[in-house]
Every structure is written in structure tokens, then in C-alpha cells.
Amino acid sequence: LAVRTARLRLALSVRTISSMALSAEQLDNISTGNALTKDSAEIDGRFDIVVTNPPFGVKAEASTRDRYFDLSTDGSQSRDAYGLFVARTLELLRPGGVGGLLISDTWRTIRRHRPLRRRLMNRTTIHSIVDMPSWVFPATVNTGVLTFVNAQSPSGHEIAAFDLRPVPKGNWETLTSELARSLDSQSV
């Protein structure tokens, strides 16, 4: 159902913005799979944009974690799947591509995410970090939005950080406008 919906949505979107129609072959390129374990060397480094909402609270196998982080050079990385999705996003993006993830905020503080933080600081230009209100995703984790470019930060780069946690429950208008403001931030 998700694949069929994505194909339909993509076909309609392309039709809306241009007179071009997508071929059945182009639409067949949409598929499902485990992005962390799927052998996809032929597509690594080819995407302009990767947007994902990885699962929270899911531990990947040690072998999956070891595919993205080498204990001897990177240190001990957490097996939390969302952290591995960040690393996978970096693999999938072309140089200069943009990543956007809806993830737990614990990547910023937990010691076992230090290798991930190091990789983000060394290989990306973090655009913004946004803390979302707890009512948006009723879960036991604090949710945030991380956006970055797959390129090293220029000298003097500043990260835009926004705390939207105080937005009153159910106030989607304020949340939407503040989120748009955070993503449009010119402070980078």
C-alpha cells in the first residue's frame, strides 16, 4: 500500500508542476526494504535529498551497526536504529545533498552517539536542530528535526537551533509557522 501510494503521489505531483508524465518504468523504481541492511551500493551517493522518520527505540543488530561504524576507528556507537539511519542518509546523499530527519534528540547527549556526532561535525554542514513539542509525537522520547548538507562546514558556520517545545498543545498554526521559520533560517 505504501509503495502504491508513493507511486500515485509522485505521478500526481509531477503532473501538477509540469506537463511531463512519468513512465511506468520510472514509477517502478519505488520499492520497500530495510534501508539499513539492503545492499544498495549502486545507489549510494546519488540522492539530492533524503528525508526520513526512522524508528525510535529499535536496536539494530551489532553487524548492522558495524556496517556504518568501525569500532577500531570510530569508537563504540549505539545500536539505536535512528542513529544508523543518520549514517545511512550520509551514504545515500551526493556531495552537497540535503538530509532531513525526524529523530530523537538523544543523539546530542548520549555518550554512545559520540561517533555519530563526530561524523556529523566532520562531514556535514548542520543547518538546523529543532526541538519539537511533546504533543506532536506522543512518545517516551523527545523528538527533533535535524537538517544538514552533505558537505564540510565552511569556516565560521553557525547552526540554527530552535526550541519549539513551549508551543501550546494543538496550536498547529504556530508550530507550522515556527517550523517554517526554522527551516528558512538565514543564520547559516
N, C-alpha and C positions, 0 to 999 in steps of 0.2 A: 504494500500500500504506500509506503514512504517513497519508494522508487517511482511508482506510477504518479504520485502526487508531484514529486520533484520534476519529472519529465513534463507534465502538463503545465506546471507553474513556469518552468523555463520557456517552454514553447509560447505560452501566452505573453510572457514578459518581453521576449524578443519581438513578437508580433506587435506589441504595444509601442515599442520605441523605434521600430523600423519596419519597412515593408518586407524585410527578409523573413523567410520561414526556415526553420531548422529541418534538416533531413532526418529520417528515421535512424540512419546510421549515427548521426551526431547525438541524438537523444539516447541511443543505446549505450553511450559512454557513462551513463549514470548507473551506479551499482551500489550494493551494500557490501559490507565486510568489516572486519576488525582492523581499523586503521593502524593500530599498534603492531599487529602481527602479520598483516597482509604483505606479501612480497611484492613490492611495487617500485623497484629500483628504476624501472623505465619511466616513472612519473615524478620521481624526486627532483626538486628544483625547478618545476615547471609552472607553478601557480603564481598568479599575480596577487591573489587574495585567498586567505584561508580563514574562515570563521567557524568556530566550534563551541559547543557547550559540552565538554567532556563529563563523564560520570564522576560524582563525588563519592568518597567513601569506598571505592573499589580498589583493591590491591591487585596489581599485576603480578604475574609470575616473575621470579628473580631473573629468569632467562630473558624475559621481555624487557625488564629494566636494564639488563646488561647489554642489550642491543643498542641502547641510547646513551648509556653512561658506563665508562670503563672505570672500575674501582681503583685500578692502579694509577690512573692519570686524573680522573675527575673527583675521586673520593666517593664516599658512601651516599648515594642518592636514595631518597624514599621510593618505595614501590607504589605510592599513590598514583593511580592512573592519570589523574588530571595533570600532574607534573610531567609525565611521559608524553601526554598529548601536546604540551608546550614544545618539548624537544622534537616531536614528530612534525609539528607545524613548521618549525625551522627547517627541517629536511625538505618539506614539500614546497616551501616558498623559493621562488627565484630570487637572486640578489635584488634588493630594492622592493621586494614584495611585502605586503602588509598582512599582519596576523592580528586577529581579534578573538579573544577567548573570554568566556563567561566561566570563571573559576573561583574556587575557594581562595580566601585571602591568606591562607596559612603558608603559601609558597614564600611569603615575605618574611616569615618569622621562624619557622621550624628549622632546626639545625640540619635535619636530613634533606632539606631542599637547598642547602648551600651550593651544591654543584649546579643546580638549575639556575639559581640567582647569578652565579659566576658566569654561566653561559649567556644568560640574557644580557648581562652588563658588558661582556666582551664581544658579543656577536650581533647585538641589535641596538636600535635606537628606540628606546621605550618612549612612546608618545604620551600615553596617559594610563593612570591607575585610578579606577573609580570604585569606591565602596558603595554598594547598593543597600537600600533599606531591607531589614529582615523580612518585611511583609511581602516582598516581591516573590521570593522563593522560600516558602516556609520549610526550612530545613534546619539541621543542627549545626550548620556551618555558616559563616559569614561569606556572602557572595560578592564578587567584584568583577569588574571588566578590565582586562588588560589589552592594550593595543600597542603594537610595535611595528617597526620596519626592519626587514632583514638586511641590515647594514650597520656597521660600527657607528657609534655616536660621534658627531663632529665635536670638536673642541668647544667647550662652553655650553654644551647641550643641557637643557633643563627638562625635567619630567613634570608633566602636569598631573597633579593629584587632586582628586575631588572626593569629598565625603558627603554622599547623598543619604546617609543613614537617618538624619533627622527629618527627612521628608515625611509629612504626616501620612498615616496609613490610608491607602486608597486614593491618594492625590496623584493620579496618573498624569494630569496636565503639568504639574510642577516637576514631577520626576522626568517626564519626557523632555521638557524644555531644558532642564538642568543637565540631563544626559547628552542632549544635542550640543549644548554649550561646552561640555567637557570634551566631546569628540571633535568639535570645531576649534578647540583652543589654539590660539596662535603663539602660545608660550614655548613652542619647541623650535 
